[in-house]
């Protein structure tokens, strides 16, 4: 009887230890997932804010060029500025979506924001090239 009680006690102890280890590992996984979510969220927000800063710099350059030029070049630059302003507004929307994301909707928000970043960057590069060509045409 003693050996059965001893065996039973050891089994219960072992199961208790395993259960505690499992609970501990699950809680660490949750904390890790929370930290990972927050880290990813912050990285995307930082990337979006860098893009926004680049667009704001480009808008300033276009505004400076608008002060110098007139006629068809001015219209081209005004269109470029309007496109840049639209891209900046799209970035503002994406920044807010990323900042307001929850763990529950993070994967959807992340996919949407990544897609928006690609579209915005492509549009920004096109506008930047248009501005460069316009400025090169001026000599």
Secondary structure, DSSP 8 states (H G I E B T S, - for coil): -HHHHHHHHHHHHHHHHHHHHHHHHHHHHHHHHHHHHHHHHHHHHHHHHHHHHHHHHHHHHHHHHHHH--THHHHHHHHHHHHHHHHHHHHHHHHHHHHH--TTTHHHHHHHHHHHHHHHHHHHHHHHHHHHHHHHHH-
